[in-house]
Amino acid sequence: MAEVTVIGGGMGGMACALLLARQGHEVRLYEQLPRLGGKLAEHRRDGFTFSLGPSLLTMPRVLRELGLDRELVEPELLCRYRFADGAVLDAHRDPARMAAEVERLAPGEGRAWTAFHHWAQGCLRAAERTVFAGPPIRRQGRPRLSDLTAVAPARTLAGLARRHFRDPRLRQYVGRYATYAGSSPYRAPAALGCVPALEHGQGVWYAPGGLARLADDLTLLLKAAGVEIFLSEPVAAVEADASKVTGVRLASGRRVRADVVVAGTDAAALYGLLSPDRRRLRRIARLGTSSSAFLLLAGVEGRTPGLPHHSVLFSADYEREFADIFDRGRPPLDPTVYVGCSAVDDASQAPAGSENWTMLVNVPARDPARWGIGVEAYRDLVLERLAGRGCDLAGRLRFVDVLTPADLRDRYGSWGGAIYGSAYRGRLASFARPGNRGPRRGLYLVGGSAHPGGGLPMVTLGARIVAGLVSQDLAGGPR
């Protein structure tokens, strides 16, 4: 059995450490923050709890397979979409109800949504046989030649939306799935259009107490499996000889020997700081950074009739919004606002008779001092946009705490400041994500910026892929 060092205690690193420990390896996990969980972070104030990262979970079976058995709750709606013209679209899990709701919004488009959902299901099946299954040598799902065309590799997500829908509001609805990867629908690959098949097929779920409880549960499993956990212990470098890794050097100066190093960090951080590799760093730089987030965390008095767990309030000009973020490097003046209120399904998240509103706006991953608008002014702008979309909180706000990309960088310990890792950029970006194997034998990548990456289930699947590769490589199998 091998000595394994895992760098980073996000979900990818934690899941990989657990799987490798269960294989019998001696595993140590080093996290630079004083807590585990990565993006599963929380902000608490005056009896209110706010999730700073994911608010809902897809593909719960992936976590069940790790041994996480926490009871989950399914919200009544997948999401409520509010458009700039005042129209509302309630996304129901049942595809027939969803098609009927689309038809109500845009007569004649219900059948188009059914066709889109059918395409998404085919794309998801192809992804399960290919992307989700890892490198070709490991695949168990009998990939087919038709899988290549099933993911529409030469089409962007916006192009996919134009192919299926005439109504611009439904094109926004499809395009918003690019933000799952911190990208733009005008650059992201159409393959992200498989996400609705996941949502309508397997549902979206909430963990009572907040999704951060999943990290708590996983920590208990790590300890039970014998993983040594070191908190507030940053790693300064991955050490290697000419062909393989030999261990890591901690920021304290201490060296730790390892046969295997799993980097649960952003790929740019690995190849830029921990294990410098100019060629790979240049390749990653061409992919570009993702968007980051501007968060408003509001304690709200009273209860809002009919408020769903998750709402999206769209901007009037989607194309301009993403051009502001990715081309002009400034926060959009007419932003789409994502609103989460877990108190709808979990009374523990806010005092009685109150609500915890987490409001997220996609913004550039750069210093807010370079935005051209002050943080307080932008906070007020977002609240004004909310009021204009039918969500006026005037007179109900107990407090509003603001977290900028710089604050999130400090909370998450990210070197890059982009909270979702490298973005999906370009029509062929599905094939350009950093791989799971590093350039030295014994070095592996897992997490949001690696293949498959992007979301809790994906990084957990990535952990399973990496654990399989480690087992294969240690046994002397083909690379």
C-alpha positions in Angstrom: 0.0 0.0 0.0 1.1 3.6 -0.7 1.6 6.7 1.4 -0.9 9.3 -0.1 -1.0 13.0 0.5 -4.1 14.9 -0.4 -3.8 18.7 -0.8 -7.1 20.5 -0.1 -10.1 19.6 1.9 -12.8 20.5 -0.5 -15.4 17.8 -1.5 -13.1 16.5 -4.2 -10.1 16.1 -1.9 -12.2 14.7 0.9 -14.0 12.1 -1.3 -10.7 11.0 -2.9 -9.0 10.7 0.5 -11.9 8.5 1.8 -11.8 6.2 -1.3 -8.1 5.8 -1.1 -8.1 5.1 2.6 -10.7 2.4 2.0 -8.4 0.8 -0.5 -5.9 0.4 2.3 -3.6 3.3 1.7 -2.1 5.5 4.4 -3.7 8.9 3.7 -2.9 12.3 5.0 -5.1 15.4 4.1 -3.7 18.9 4.4 -6.1 21.9 4.4 -4.9 25.5 4.6 -8.1 26.7 6.2 -9.2 25.9 9.7 -12.1 23.8 8.4 -12.9 21.2 5.8 -15.6 21.5 3.1 -14.2 24.0 0.5 -17.1 25.8 -1.1 -19.5 24.2 1.4 -19.1 27.2 3.6 -21.5 29.1 5.8 -22.0 32.6 7.1 -24.0 33.1 10.3 -25.4 36.1 12.0 -28.1 36.8 14.6 -29.7 33.4 14.2 -29.6 33.4 10.4 -27.5 30.9 8.4 -26.4 31.4 4.8 -24.8 29.0 2.4 -21.9 30.6 0.6 -21.5 27.9 -2.0 -23.9 25.3 -3.4 -27.5 25.6 -2.1 -29.0 22.5 -3.7 -27.7 19.1 -4.7 -28.2 17.0 -7.8 -27.3 13.3 -8.3 -27.6 12.4 -4.6 -26.8 8.8 -5.4 -23.2 9.8 -5.9 -22.9 10.9 -2.3 -24.9 7.9 -1.1 -22.3 5.6 -2.7 -19.7 7.3 -0.5 -21.7 6.3 2.6 -23.4 9.6 3.3 -26.9 8.7 4.5 -28.2 12.1 5.7 -31.9 12.5 4.9 -32.5 14.9 2.1 -35.5 17.1 1.3 -36.8 17.8 -2.2 -38.2 21.4 -2.7 -41.6 21.8 -4.3 -40.1 23.5 -7.3 -36.8 23.1 -9.1 -36.7 26.8 -9.6 -38.9 29.9 -10.2 -37.7 32.0 -13.1 -38.7 35.7 -13.3 -38.1 37.6 -16.6 -37.6 41.2 -17.2 -41.1 41.6 -18.8 -42.7 40.4 -15.5 -43.4 36.8 -16.8 -42.8 33.9 -14.4 -41.9 30.3 -15.2 -42.2 27.7 -12.5 -39.9 24.7 -13.2 -41.6 21.5 -12.0 -39.6 18.2 -11.8 -42.3 16.3 -13.7 -41.5 16.8 -17.5 -45.1 16.8 -18.5 -45.9 19.6 -16.0 -42.8 21.5 -17.1 -43.8 21.3 -20.8 -47.3 22.6 -19.8 -45.8 25.5 -17.9 -43.6 26.4 -20.8 -46.6 26.3 -23.1 -48.4 28.6 -20.8 -45.5 31.1 -20.9 -44.9 30.9 -24.6 -47.7 29.2 -26.6 -46.3 26.8 -29.1 -43.1 26.2 -27.2 -44.2 23.4 -25.0 -43.5 20.8 -27.7 -40.1 22.5 -28.2 -39.2 22.1 -24.5 -40.1 18.4 -24.7 -37.8 18.0 -27.7 -35.1 19.9 -25.8 -35.5 17.6 -22.7 -35.3 14.6 -25.0 -32.0 15.9 -26.4 -30.7 16.6 -22.8 -31.5 13.0 -21.8 -29.5 11.7 -24.8 -26.6 14.1 -24.0 -26.7 12.9 -20.3 -26.5 9.2 -21.3 -23.6 10.0 -23.6 -21.9 11.9 -20.7 -22.4 9.0 -18.4 -20.6 6.7 -20.8 -17.7 9.1 -21.5 -17.1 12.3 -19.4 -18.4 10.9 -16.1 -16.7 7.6 -16.6 -13.2 9.1 -16.7 -10.2 8.4 -19.0 -10.9 5.8 -21.8 -8.8 3.1 -20.1 -11.2 3.1 -17.1 -14.5 3.3 -18.8 -17.2 0.7 -18.0 -20.1 2.2 -20.0 -19.3 1.0 -23.5 -19.0 4.5 -25.2 -20.4 4.7 -28.7 -19.3 6.7 -31.7 -22.7 8.5 -31.6 -21.8 9.9 -28.2 -19.6 12.4 -29.9 -22.5 13.9 -31.8 -24.9 13.5 -28.9 -23.1 16.3 -26.9 -23.2 18.7 -29.9 -19.4 19.3 -29.6 -19.2 22.2 -32.1 -22.2 24.1 -30.7 -22.3 26.6 -27.8 -25.0 26.5 -25.1 -26.5 29.6 -26.6 -26.5 28.0 -30.0 -28.3 25.0 -28.6 -31.0 27.3 -27.1 -31.5 29.0 -30.5 -31.8 25.6 -32.1 -34.7 24.6 -29.9 -36.5 27.8 -28.9 -37.8 31.0 -30.6 -38.8 32.7 -27.4 -35.8 34.8 -26.0 -36.9 34.0 -22.4 -36.6 30.3 -23.0 -33.1 30.9 -24.5 -32.2 32.7 -21.2 -33.5 29.7 -19.3 -31.2 27.3 -21.2 -28.3 29.7 -21.1 -28.3 30.0 -17.4 -26.8 26.5 -17.1 -23.5 27.9 -18.2 -23.3 29.7 -14.8 -23.1 26.3 -13.1 -19.5 26.2 -14.5 -18.9 30.0 -14.0 -19.0 30.5 -17.7 -21.0 32.4 -20.4 -23.7 30.6 -22.5 -22.1 32.3 -25.6 -18.8 30.5 -24.9 -19.8 27.4 -23.0 -20.3 24.1 -24.8 -23.8 22.8 -25.5 -23.0 19.7 -23.4 -23.9 21.7 -20.3 -27.5 21.5 -21.6 -27.6 18.0 -20.1 -28.2 19.5 -16.6 -32.0 19.8 -17.0 -32.1 16.0 -17.6 -30.4 15.6 -14.3 -32.8 18.0 -12.5 -36.0 16.6 -14.0 -34.8 13.0 -13.8 -33.2 12.9 -10.4 -34.5 16.1 -8.8 -32.7 18.8 -6.8 -32.3 18.2 -3.1 -31.5 20.1 0.1 -29.8 18.8 3.3 -31.6 20.0 6.4 -29.2 22.2 8.4 -27.6 23.3 5.2 -25.4 21.6 2.6 -22.3 22.2 4.8 -23.6 19.3 7.0 -22.5 17.0 4.1 -18.9 18.1 4.8 -19.4 17.4 8.5 -20.7 13.9 7.6 -17.8 13.2 5.3 -15.3 14.3 7.9 -16.7 11.6 10.3 -16.3 9.0 7.5 -12.7 10.2 6.9 -11.8 9.8 10.6 -13.5 6.4 10.7 -11.4 5.3 7.7 -8.2 6.4 9.4 -7.4 9.5 7.3 -5.0 11.9 9.2 -6.5 15.4 8.8 -4.3 18.5 9.2 -6.1 21.9 9.3 -4.5 25.3 9.0 -1.6 23.5 7.3 -0.9 25.0 3.8 1.3 23.1 1.4 4.0 25.2 -0.3 5.2 22.7 -2.9 4.9 19.3 -4.5 8.3 17.7 -4.6 9.4 15.3 -7.3 12.4 13.8 -9.0 12.8 13.4 -12.8 9.9 10.9 -13.1 7.7 10.8 -10.1 6.5 12.7 -7.0 8.3 12.2 -3.8 6.2 14.2 -1.4 5.2 17.7 -0.4 6.8 20.6 1.4 4.6 22.3 3.9 4.6 26.1 4.4 6.2 25.5 7.8 9.2 24.0 6.0 8.5 20.4 7.0 8.8 17.8 4.3 6.3 14.9 4.1 7.1 11.8 2.0 4.5 10.5 -0.3 4.1 7.9 -3.1 1.0 9.6 -4.4 0.0 13.3 -4.2 -3.6 14.3 -5.0 -4.1 18.0 -5.6 -7.6 19.1 -4.7 -6.7 22.7 -5.8 -7.3 24.8 -8.9 -5.2 23.5 -11.7 -3.6 26.9 -12.2 -2.5 26.9 -8.5 -1.0 23.5 -8.9 1.0 24.3 -12.1 1.7 27.9 -11.1 2.8 27.5 -7.5 2.9 24.0 -6.1 4.4 22.2 -9.1 5.5 24.8 -11.7 4.9 23.7 -15.3 4.9 26.6 -17.7 3.5 24.6 -20.7 0.5 23.4 -18.7 0.0 26.7 -17.1 -0.1 28.4 -20.5 -2.7 25.9 -21.7 -4.9 26.5 -18.6 -4.5 30.3 -19.0 -6.0 30.0 -22.5 -9.1 28.5 -21.0 -9.6 31.7 -18.9 -10.9 32.1 -15.4 -14.5 31.7 -14.4 -16.7 34.4 -13.2 -16.8 34.9 -9.5 -19.7 36.0 -7.2 -21.0 39.0 -5.4 -23.2 37.9 -2.5 -25.8 39.7 -0.5 -26.8 37.9 2.7 -30.0 39.4 4.0 -31.9 38.8 7.2 -35.5 39.4 6.1 -38.4 40.1 8.5 -41.7 38.3 7.8 -42.5 35.5 5.4 -43.0 35.9 1.7 -46.1 34.2 0.4 -45.3 31.5 -2.2 -41.5 32.1 -2.1 -39.7 29.0 -3.5 -36.4 27.7 -2.2 -34.6 28.9 -5.4 -35.4 31.7 -7.8 -33.6 33.3 -10.8 -34.5 36.9 -11.7 -33.2 37.4 -15.3 -31.7 40.6 -16.7 -33.2 42.3 -19.7 -30.1 41.8 -21.9 -28.4 38.5 -21.3 -25.8 38.9 -24.0 -24.7 42.3 -22.7 -24.6 40.9 -19.1 -22.0 38.3 -20.0 -20.1 40.6 -22.2 -19.7 42.9 -19.2 -18.4 40.1 -17.1 -16.0 38.3 -19.5 -15.1 41.0 -22.1 -15.3 44.3 -20.2 -14.2 43.0 -16.8 -16.9 44.8 -14.9 -20.0 43.8 -13.0 -23.2 44.0 -15.1 -25.4 47.0 -14.4 -28.5 44.9 -15.2 -27.5 41.6 -13.5 -29.3 38.4 -13.3 -29.9 37.7 -9.6 -30.0 34.2 -8.1 -32.1 34.1 -4.8 -31.9 31.2 -2.4 -34.0 31.0 0.8 -33.4 27.7 2.6 -35.8 28.8 5.4 -38.6 27.9 3.1 -37.8 24.2 3.7 -35.7 24.4 6.9 -36.9 26.5 9.9 -33.4 26.1 11.5 -31.9 28.5 9.0 -33.7 31.7 10.3 -35.5 33.0 13.4 -39.2 32.3 13.6 -41.1 34.4 11.2 -38.0 35.4 9.2 -36.2 34.4 6.0 -32.5 34.1 5.0 -32.1 35.5 1.5 -28.8 34.6 -0.3 -28.6 36.8 -3.4 -25.9 36.0 -5.9 -24.7 38.0 -8.9 -22.1 36.8 -11.3 -19.2 39.2 -11.6 -15.6 39.2 -12.9 -13.0 37.4 -10.8 -11.0 40.5 -10.2 -10.4 43.0 -7.4 -13.6 45.0 -6.8 -11.4 48.1 -6.6 -11.1 47.8 -10.4 -14.8 47.4 -11.1 -15.5 51.1 -11.6 -18.4 51.0 -9.1 -18.2 50.9 -5.3 -19.3 47.9 -3.4 -22.0 49.7 -1.5 -23.3 51.3 -4.7 -23.4 47.9 -6.4 -25.2 46.4 -3.4 -27.9 49.2 -3.7 -28.1 48.6 -7.5 -28.8 44.8 -6.9 -31.5 45.6 -4.4 -33.1 48.0 -6.8 -33.1 45.4 -9.6 -34.7 42.9 -7.2 -37.5 45.4 -6.4 -38.0 46.0 -10.1 -38.5 42.2 -10.6 -41.2 42.0 -7.9 -39.0 41.3 -4.9 -39.0 44.6 -3.0 -37.5 44.1 0.5 -37.8 47.7 1.6 -38.9 47.9 5.2 -38.2 44.2 5.8 -34.4 44.1 5.9 -32.8 43.4 9.3 -29.3 43.5 7.8 -27.5 42.9 4.5 -24.0 41.5 4.7 -21.9 41.7 1.5 -19.2 39.3 0.3 -17.1 40.3 -2.7 -14.8 38.0 -4.8 -12.0 39.1 -2.5 -13.9 38.1 0.6 -14.8 34.7 -1.0 -11.1 34.2 -1.9 -10.3 34.6 1.8 -13.1 32.3 2.8 -12.3 29.6 0.3 -8.5 30.0 0.4 -8.4 30.2 -3.4 -5.3 31.5 -5.1 -7.2 32.5 -8.2 -10.2 34.3 -6.8 -12.6 32.6 -9.2 -14.8 30.5 -7.0 -15.7 27.9 -9.6 -12.3 27.2 -11.0 -11.4 27.6 -14.7 -14.4 28.3 -16.8 -15.7 26.3 -19.8 -14.6 28.5 -22.6 -15.2 27.7 -26.3 -17.3 25.2 -28.2 -14.7 22.4 -27.7 -14.1 23.2 -24.0 -15.6 19.9 -22.9 -12.4 18.3 -24.2 -10.0 21.0 -22.8 -10.4 20.7 -19.0 -7.3 19.8 -17.1 -7.0 16.0 -16.8 -6.8 13.9 -13.7 -3.2 12.7 -14.2 -0.3 15.1 -13.7 2.9 15.2 -15.6 4.8 13.3 -12.9 4.0 9.7 -12.0 2.0 9.7 -8.8 0.5 13.2 -9.2 -3.3 13.5 -9.7 -5.8 16.4 -9.9 -9.3 16.4 -8.4 -11.8 19.2 -7.8 -13.7 21.9 -9.6 -11.1 22.8 -12.2 -10.2 19.2 -13.2 -12.0 16.6 -15.3 -14.9 16.2 -14.9 -15.2 19.0 -12.3 -18.0 21.5 -11.9 -20.5 21.0 -9.0 -20.6 18.7 -6.0 -21.6 15.5 -7.9 -19.0 16.1 -10.6 -16.1 16.6 -8.2 -17.2 13.5 -6.3 -17.3 11.5 -9.6 -13.8 12.9 -10.2 -12.6 11.6 -6.9 -13.9 8.1 -7.9 -12.0 8.4 -11.2 -8.8 9.4 -9.5 -9.0 6.7 -6.9 -9.4 4.2 -9.7 -6.4 5.6 -11.6 -4.2 5.5 -8.5 -5.1 1.8 -7.9 -4.5 1.0 -11.6 -1.1 2.9 -11.7 0.2 1.3 -8.5 -0.6 -2.1 -9.9 1.5 -1.3 -12.9 -1.4 -0.9 -15.4 -1.2 1.1 -18.6 -1.2 4.9 -18.4 
